[in-house]
């Protein structure tokens, strides 16, 4: 009698497992901490809006909220540009 397809697939691929990193995550909290650490490490070099505004403000001699207004205008232009090319 032949085994059903699913059982056969489980039997064939049953030895496939995740790569062994040398650590055992038995608690869900450990895995959560690992993911949080990886996310923090990945986003360290990301330049967000506030960092960009601060860098531009520090390097230029812009007065008041000139940098903020210019960045808002640039953002709107980029958004309009994206909409235009999405239609074409």
Secondary structure, DSSP 4 states (H G I P E B T S, - for coil): -PPPHHHHHHHHHTT------S----SHHHHHHHHHHHHHHHHTT---HHHHHHHHHHHS---TTHHHHHHHHHHHHHHHHHHHHHH-
